[in-house]
Amino acid sequence: GENVEQHPSTLSVQEGDSAVIKCTYSDSASNYFPWYKQELGKRPQLIIDIRSNVGEKKDQRIAVTLNKTAKHFSLHITETQPEDSAVYFCAASNGGGYQKVTFGTGTKLQVIP
Amino acid sequence: DAMVIQNPRYQVTQFGKPVTLSCSQTLNHNVMYWYQQKSSQAPKLLFHYYDKDFNNEADTPDNFQSRRPNTSFCFLDIRSPGLGDAAMYLCATSRQAYTDTQYFGPGTRLTVL
């Protein structure tokens, strides 16, 4: 089955700086890579996703890059704000049959004002 | 305009006393999922329904059961809760396959005394 590793487990940045979270996956058939943000006590919410037919996707201050050869993908947050503080989960799925979405272990991001 | 609704939001039960958690959705999505999330961990998939087809994860204990009487509703039954079952239980939906965006409900926090 798929295995997703996520680093770092915790990340502290100053407000305005950039934050990068990295994930690697094991199943070369995986083709869908969502990122979820989960604030304390709240539900996970999709913030961006990327499919294997593109290498990069951007949405305002958030971007995701995908390197299929190396089997890793990264989340980039620029100009961080205190409201970006949360736990971020990467995930991977190949969508084939009943292949589930496999989550990474999460990164707790703290943005220091 | 809540899309995925979970009831109750907080549930306290006694060791060994059966409990049922409910999830409803207004999105008319075909797939409904149940996840267990413990503190500081990623959501762990318990099972899912693709329409009426039930799919159990291999490591989901028999103590956990699920019902989906119609498209809109899905229930999680814990037959004999143990202390280790205390967690946040998240329901999610997606339109079709795993490569569609998953929409999470607010979760039910289960406490076992």
Chai-1 contact restraints between the chains, C-beta under 6 A:
chainA,res_idxA,chainB,res_idxB,connection_type,confidence,min_distance_angstrom,max_distance_angstrom,comment,restraint_id
A,Y32,B,T99,contact,1.0,0.0,6.0,A-B,restraint_1
A,R43,B,F104,contact,1.0,0.0,6.0,A-B,restraint_2
A,R43,B,P106,contact,1.0,0.0,6.0,A-B,restraint_3
A,R43,B,G107,contact,1.0,0.0,6.0,A-B,restraint_4
A,P44,B,F104,contact,1.0,0.0,6.0,A-B,restraint_5
A,L46,B,T101,contact,1.0,0.0,6.0,A-B,restraint_6
A,F89,B,A42,contact,1.0,0.0,6.0,A-B,restraint_7
A,S93,B,Y98,contact,1.0,0.0,6.0,A-B,restraint_8
A,S93,B,T99,contact,1.0,0.0,6.0,A-B,restraint_9
A,G95,B,A97,contact,1.0,0.0,6.0,A-B,restraint_10
A,G95,B,Y98,contact,1.0,0.0,6.0,A-B,restraint_11
A,G95,B,T99,contact,1.0,0.0,6.0,A-B,restraint_12
A,Y98,B,N55,contact,1.0,0.0,6.0,A-B,restraint_13
A,K100,B,L45,contact,1.0,0.0,6.0,A-B,restraint_14
A,V101,B,Y98,contact,1.0,0.0,6.0,A-B,restraint_15
A,F103,B,A42,contact,1.0,0.0,6.0,A-B,restraint_16
A,F103,B,P43,contact,1.0,0.0,6.0,A-B,restraint_17
A,T105,B,A42,contact,1.0,0.0,6.0,A-B,restraint_18
A,G106,B,A42,contact,1.0,0.0,6.0,A-B,restraint_19
